[in-house]
């Protein structure tokens, strides 16, 4: 069947269309993406304003039209931290449902971590052993660890690149004291969760997902997207540690000139790099591998599992 996954994330609203059936690898057929940056549209009171809701409704309408054009048989719509954390989340969901007919499922942080872990496990397989999976989104950081398809430990922290940029790094380039304050905050938040994972022992394989990690790996010399999904891409901590101060000294426009960095994500790349560096350091990770699959693929795989054998 042709499935559509509608991901209302903190940075983008992304429709991924795949051809899929149980027991087979989902084959991407179409991608429709709009940069909405909901995480940065939250007001001082923590709510998404009328303009943000109007824009979201419009973008969902666009995605529905694209899904219809591509012959999607079933749509799996969900929202993550930007909607989940908004004070007026119920109003936002109600407007979307009333004006588009789409009932967004709001995933908890733990569900995000578990579904992303499932996608990484299926991509790397059982031979990868104990997996540690790290994902940096626009609104939150997810970390999961385990031997099976269901992680033994999973945590979601409010350390998304967009959220931190909006709240901690107002300058362009940012002030040195703001960078130091954010570094302390990031490491304090991550350190609180390290003990939940360390009792399970060292992982056999550490992987990362998300646009942030892909861009950081590209900066460190990993192959570009044109070379395909199956080329191994990795990020070493020593390379990341060298890039963080360089990124801190650049404006967003200067970062956008770097290889693999999009203009839309350039402004929040420093915050994302600081989260990545803090996670790798505190979890004792020297290198990690980039996983092409992430949350959207996890949602698809879970749906296919529930369909049963063909």
PyMOL commands that set and color helices and strands:
alter all, ss='L'
color gray80, all
select helices_A, chain A and resi 38-40+50-69+81-85+89-100+109-124+126-128+161-168+176-198+211-219+225-227+237-248+252-255+263-266+269-282+295-307
alter helices_A, ss='H'
color red, helices_A
select strands_A, chain A and resi 2-8+12-19+27-35+74-79+105-106+131-136+141-146+153-157+205-209+234-236+287-290
alter strands_A, ss='S'
color yellow, strands_A
deselect
rebuild
show_as cartoon
